[in-house]
Amino acid sequence: LFTPSKDKPPEGEICMGIVKALEDSYGIEYLIRAFKIVVDKGYDSNLLIVGDGSLRKNLEKLTKTLNLSNAVKFIGRVDNYTVVEYLQKMDIFVIPSIRESFGVAAVEASSCAIPVIASKIGGLSEVVIDEKTGFLVAPGDTESIAAKIIKLIEEPLLRQQFGKEGRKFVISNFEWELCASKMEGIYNDIFM
């Protein structure tokens, strides 16, 4: 299901985004503030925020206060099939979480060959390989998030390379049949 877009133009406005619940633990405020830095430096870009939650009104208010309403789009909650459609529109995926267990969203984005910028916490450190499939940054560091976004905007070949490496990493480590086989082996070791 999570495959790269086949009809995305290589040039033009950069679309970055996130697919997460709009809750404190996912640090979406830091993404919006980092995006403000990117826009203020003159980069032609937009931000898709896919998901819903208790912070939506506050985040929409922050977006308005920062004069980003024309560049930030709140999509709301969507089903898994529609998540893929939004991922395939993105050039850069950002997960500025403060707390995170595994990082399924990062794996899904990497599977779509999108470079990922993520907080260096929890499972995100296991599913984003720093400077190979994306970048890891300190949680809450809007300046670092913005700097990494700008680097990926300015270096389309790096974006493409990280995307390809991310997809290879996901296929070799998280492909469904491989994971099921590993799990079966663990159960056999325990119960046999």
C-alpha positions as CSV (number, residue, x, y, z in Angstrom):
1,L,0.0,0.0,0.0
2,F,2.8,2.5,0.9
3,T,4.6,3.0,-2.3
4,P,6.4,6.1,-3.9
5,S,4.4,8.5,-6.0
6,K,4.9,7.8,-9.8
7,D,3.6,11.2,-11.1
8,K,5.1,13.7,-8.8
9,P,7.1,16.5,-10.5
10,P,10.7,16.7,-9.3
11,E,10.7,20.5,-9.2
12,G,8.4,23.2,-7.9
13,E,6.9,24.0,-4.5
14,I,8.1,21.8,-1.7
15,C,5.4,20.0,0.3
16,M,6.2,18.9,3.8
17,G,3.9,17.2,6.2
18,I,3.0,15.0,9.1
19,V,0.4,12.3,9.7
20,K,-0.2,12.2,13.5
21,A,-2.9,12.8,16.1
22,L,-2.8,16.4,17.1
23,E,-1.8,15.8,20.7
24,D,1.0,17.2,23.0
25,S,3.3,14.2,22.6
26,Y,3.8,14.7,18.9
27,G,5.2,18.2,19.1
28,I,3.3,19.6,16.0
29,E,3.7,23.1,17.4
30,Y,7.5,22.7,16.8
31,L,6.9,21.8,13.2
32,I,4.7,24.8,12.6
33,R,7.3,27.1,14.2
34,A,10.1,25.6,12.2
35,F,7.9,25.9,9.0
36,K,7.6,29.7,9.9
37,I,11.4,30.0,9.9
38,V,11.5,28.2,6.4
39,V,8.8,30.5,5.0
40,D,10.4,33.7,6.4
41,K,13.7,32.7,4.7
42,G,11.8,32.8,1.4
43,Y,11.4,29.1,0.6
44,D,8.3,28.3,-1.6
45,S,6.7,25.6,0.4
46,N,3.5,24.3,2.0
47,L,2.7,22.2,5.0
48,L,0.1,19.4,5.2
49,I,-1.0,18.4,8.7
50,V,-3.0,15.1,8.4
51,G,-4.8,14.1,11.6
52,D,-7.0,15.4,14.3
53,G,-7.0,15.7,18.0
54,S,-7.5,17.9,21.1
55,L,-4.9,20.5,20.0
56,R,-6.4,21.2,16.5
57,K,-8.0,24.6,17.4
58,N,-4.8,25.7,19.2
59,L,-2.6,24.7,16.3
60,E,-4.9,26.4,13.8
61,K,-4.8,29.6,16.0
62,L,-1.0,29.4,16.1
63,T,-0.9,29.1,12.3
64,K,-3.1,32.2,12.0
65,T,-1.0,34.1,14.5
66,L,2.2,33.3,12.5
67,N,0.5,34.4,9.3
68,L,0.8,30.9,7.8
69,S,-2.8,30.2,7.0
70,N,-2.3,30.3,3.2
71,A,0.6,27.8,3.4
72,V,-0.6,25.3,6.1
73,K,-3.5,23.0,5.5
74,F,-5.2,21.0,8.2
75,I,-6.6,17.9,6.6
76,G,-8.2,16.2,9.6
77,R,-8.3,12.5,10.2
78,V,-8.3,10.2,7.2
79,D,-8.4,6.4,6.6
80,N,-5.2,4.4,5.9
81,Y,-5.8,4.4,2.1
82,T,-6.1,8.1,2.1
83,V,-3.0,8.5,4.2
84,V,-1.0,7.1,1.3
85,E,-2.5,9.7,-1.1
86,Y,-1.3,12.5,1.2
87,L,2.1,10.9,1.8
88,Q,2.6,10.7,-2.0
89,K,2.1,14.5,-2.2
90,M,4.9,15.2,0.3
91,D,8.6,15.8,-0.4
92,I,9.6,15.9,3.3
93,F,8.1,14.2,6.3
94,V,8.6,15.7,9.8
95,I,7.9,14.0,13.1
96,P,8.9,16.5,15.9
97,S,7.6,14.2,18.7
98,I,8.4,14.7,22.4
99,R,7.4,11.1,23.2
100,E,7.2,8.3,20.7
101,S,7.1,4.5,21.1
102,F,7.9,3.0,17.7
103,G,7.4,5.4,14.8
104,V,5.0,3.7,12.4
105,A,4.4,7.0,10.6
106,A,8.1,7.3,9.8
107,V,8.2,3.7,8.4
108,E,5.1,4.5,6.2
109,A,6.7,7.7,4.9
110,S,10.0,6.0,4.2
111,S,8.2,3.2,2.4
112,C,6.9,6.0,0.1
113,A,10.5,7.1,-0.5
114,I,10.1,10.3,1.5
115,P,13.0,11.6,3.6
116,V,12.1,11.9,7.3
117,I,13.2,14.5,9.9
118,A,12.4,13.1,13.3
119,S,13.1,13.7,17.0
120,K,15.9,11.6,18.3
121,I,13.8,9.7,20.8
122,G,12.2,6.3,21.4
123,G,11.6,4.1,18.4
124,L,12.2,7.0,15.9
125,S,15.9,6.5,16.4
126,E,15.5,2.9,15.2
127,V,13.4,3.6,12.1
128,V,15.2,6.8,10.9
129,I,18.9,6.4,10.1
130,D,20.5,9.8,10.6
131,E,22.0,11.2,7.5
132,K,21.1,8.1,5.5
133,T,17.2,8.0,5.4
134,G,16.7,11.4,7.0
135,F,17.8,13.5,9.9
136,L,17.4,13.1,13.7
137,V,17.1,16.2,15.8
138,A,16.8,17.1,19.4
139,P,13.1,17.1,20.6
140,G,11.7,20.6,20.6
141,D,14.5,22.2,18.6
142,T,12.7,24.3,16.0
143,E,15.9,25.8,14.7
144,S,17.4,22.4,13.9
145,I,14.1,21.2,12.3
146,A,14.1,24.3,10.1
147,A,17.8,23.9,9.2
148,K,17.2,20.2,8.1
149,I,14.1,21.2,6.1
150,I,16.1,23.9,4.3
151,K,19.0,21.5,3.6
152,L,16.5,19.1,2.0
153,I,14.8,21.8,0.0
154,E,18.2,23.1,-1.3
155,E,19.5,19.6,-2.1
156,P,16.9,17.7,-4.2
157,L,19.4,14.9,-4.9
158,L,19.9,14.4,-1.2
159,R,16.1,14.3,-0.8
160,Q,15.9,11.6,-3.5
161,Q,18.8,9.6,-2.1
162,F,17.4,9.6,1.4
163,G,14.0,8.6,0.0
164,K,15.5,5.7,-1.9
165,E,17.6,4.5,1.1
166,G,14.5,4.8,3.4
167,R,12.4,2.6,1.1
168,K,15.2,0.0,0.9
169,F,15.5,0.1,4.7
170,V,11.8,-0.5,5.2
171,I,11.6,-3.3,2.6
172,S,14.6,-5.1,4.2
173,N,13.4,-4.6,7.8
174,F,9.7,-4.2,7.9
175,E,8.2,-6.1,5.0
176,W,5.1,-7.9,6.3
177,E,6.1,-11.5,5.4
178,L,9.6,-11.0,6.8
179,C,8.2,-9.6,10.1
180,A,5.6,-12.4,10.4
181,S,8.4,-15.0,9.8
182,K,10.6,-13.4,12.5
183,M,7.7,-13.4,14.9
184,E,6.9,-17.0,14.1
185,G,10.5,-17.9,14.8
186,I,10.4,-16.2,18.2
187,Y,7.2,-18.0,19.2
188,N,8.8,-21.3,18.1
189,D,11.9,-20.6,20.1
190,I,9.8,-19.8,23.2
191,F,7.2,-22.6,23.0
192,M,9.0,-25.5,21.3
